[in-house]
C-alpha cells in the first residue's frame, strides 16, 4: 500500500491570519497579493534564513507604489519553525528602525530651507552636548555634504540636522503621515538613530512619499481598501531625497554598474546592538522592505543592514514582476519646485 500525504496549502499564512482577524466571519476575502510573486518571495526568504543562525528570522513586504497594493507579504522566515518564532508577524512588530528614518529628516529639513543637498555638515565629536553619539564606523569624516552624510548614513550630521529641525516636529510629521511610532518620554535626538519603535509596514508607508510627490500612502492588502494619502513633504524635497538615495547597490559600483539591473534608490538601517537589520529599496513601480533579526529581540553580533539585509533585498528586487520595472527611481520628471 502506498500512502501519500499532501502538504496543506500555506501561502501567505501571516497575511491570511491578519485578514481573517480583521474580517472575521467573512467566508471569502479577496487580496491584492500577486500569487506567483508571493510564493516566489516566500521561497527566497526561506532559503535565505536557512543560511542564518537558527534563531534568526526575516520579513519581506513588497508594494506597488502607484496603486499602493501589497503584492507580497512574508512576515517570517519559516511559519512552521518554532526556533525562528515563525508565528510572529515581523511586518507588524515594533522594532528599532536604526538609520532607516534619516531620508525623511533630510527631506523635511530641505523643505524648511535648513539645508540643501550640498550643504556642509560637521561630522565631528559633540563634546559637552547632552547627546554624544558616535558613527557606526567608529571614526569621524569632518566636513561632509548632506548627500554624503545620507548616503554614508553618518550619525552626527543627522543629529545636527534634527537639532535644527526639532525632535517634536519630526515625530509629529512622521505620525501624521501614517507611521506607527512608540516612544518612551518626549521626542528627543536619539529618534533619528533608532531611539523609538516602528514597524516594517510603517517604513514602507513612509517610503511611498518619496515616489508619490511627497504624499505617504496607506498600504492596501485588499482591493476594497481605499486609497488614503497623507502629506509628508513637498514634491521637490521628495525628488531630491530620492535622487540622493539612487545609487548602485553594494558590489555593483564601478565597472559592475554595466551589469543588469535598473537603478535603485535604497537605504539600510541597523538598530543598537545589532538587533535589527533593515533594507528598503525603490525600483520601477515597486518598493520592497526587508527586515532580518531575531524575533525575541536578542542581538545578532556582526549582522547589520548592508551585510545581512541588502543581499535579501537584492534577490527580491531581481525577481519583481517585469511589467513594473520600466524605469529607475530617479528618472521621473523633475517637479517645478
C-alpha positions, 0 to 999 in steps of 0.5 A, spaced: 500 500 500 502 506 498 500 512 502 501 519 500 500 525 504 499 532 501 502 538 504 496 543 506 496 549 502 500 555 506 501 561 502 501 567 505 499 564 512 501 571 516 497 575 511 491 570 511 491 570 519 491 578 519 485 578 514 481 573 517 482 577 524 480 583 521 474 580 517 472 575 521 466 571 519 467 573 512 467 566 508 471 569 502 476 575 502 479 577 496 487 580 496 491 584 492 497 579 493 500 577 486 500 569 487 506 567 483 510 573 486 508 571 493 510 564 493 516 566 489 518 571 495 516 566 500 521 561 497 527 566 497 526 568 504 526 561 506 532 559 503 535 565 505 534 564 513 536 557 512 543 560 511 542 564 518 543 562 525 537 558 527 534 563 531 534 568 526 528 570 522 526 575 516 520 579 513 519 581 506 513 586 504 513 588 497 508 594 494 506 597 488 507 604 489 502 607 484 496 603 486 499 602 493 497 594 493 501 589 497 503 584 492 507 580 497 507 579 504 512 574 508 512 576 515 517 570 517 522 566 515 519 559 516 511 559 519 512 552 521 519 553 525 518 554 532 526 556 533 525 562 528 518 564 532 515 563 525 508 565 528 510 572 529 508 577 524 515 581 523 511 586 518 507 588 524 512 588 530 515 594 533 522 594 532 528 599 532 528 602 525 536 604 526 538 609 520 532 607 516 528 614 518 534 619 516 531 620 508 525 623 511 529 628 516 533 630 510 527 631 506 523 635 511 529 639 513 530 641 505 523 643 505 524 648 511 530 651 507 535 648 513 539 645 508 540 643 501 543 637 498 550 640 498 550 643 504 556 642 509 555 638 515 560 637 521 561 630 522 565 631 528 565 629 536 559 633 540 563 634 546 559 637 552 552 636 548 547 632 552 547 627 546 554 624 544 553 619 539 558 616 535 558 613 527 557 606 526 564 606 523 567 608 529 571 614 526 569 621 524 569 624 516 569 632 518 566 636 513 561 632 509 555 634 504 548 632 506 548 627 500 554 624 503 552 624 510 545 620 507 548 616 503 554 614 508 548 614 513 553 618 518 550 619 525 552 626 527 550 630 521 543 627 522 543 629 529 545 636 527 540 636 522 534 634 527 537 639 532 535 644 527 529 641 525 526 639 532 525 632 535 517 634 536 516 636 529 519 630 526 515 625 530 509 629 529 510 629 521 512 622 521 505 620 525 501 624 521 503 621 515 501 614 517 507 611 521 506 607 527 511 610 532 512 608 540 516 612 544 518 612 551 518 620 554 518 626 549 521 626 542 528 627 543 535 626 538 536 619 539 529 618 534 533 619 528 538 613 530 533 608 532 531 611 539 523 609 538 519 603 535 516 602 528 514 597 524 516 594 517 509 596 514 510 603 517 517 604 513 514 602 507 508 607 508 513 612 509 517 610 503 511 611 498 512 619 499 518 619 496 515 616 489 508 619 490 510 627 490 511 627 497 504 624 499 505 617 504 500 612 502 496 607 506 498 600 504 492 596 501 492 588 502 485 588 499 482 591 493 476 594 497 481 598 501 481 605 499 486 609 497 488 614 503 494 619 502 497 623 507 502 629 506 509 628 508 513 633 504 513 637 498 514 634 491 521 637 490 524 635 497 521 628 495 525 628 488 531 630 491 531 625 497 530 620 492 535 622 487 540 622 493 538 615 495 539 612 487 545 609 487 548 602 485 547 597 490 553 594 494 558 590 489 555 593 483 559 600 483 564 601 478 565 597 472 559 592 475 554 598 474 554 595 466 551 589 469 543 588 469 539 591 473 535 598 473 537 603 478 535 603 485 534 608 490 535 604 497 537 605 504 539 600 510 538 601 517 541 597 523 538 598 530 543 598 537 546 592 538 545 589 532 538 587 533 535 589 527 537 589 520 533 593 515 533 594 507 528 598 503 529 599 496 525 603 490 525 600 483 520 601 477 513 601 480 515 597 486 518 598 493 520 592 497 522 592 505 526 587 508 527 586 515 532 580 518 533 579 526 531 575 531 524 575 533 525 575 541 529 581 540 536 578 542 542 581 538 545 578 532 553 580 533 556 582 526 549 582 522 547 589 520 543 592 514 548 592 508 551 585 510 545 581 512 539 585 509 541 588 502 543 581 499 535 579 501 533 585 498 537 584 492 534 577 490 527 580 491 528 586 487 531 581 481 525 577 481 519 583 481 514 582 476 517 585 469 511 589 467 513 594 473 520 595 472 520 600 466 524 605 469 529 607 475 527 611 481 530 617 479 528 618 472 521 621 473 520 628 471 523 633 475 517 637 479 517 645 478 519 646 485 
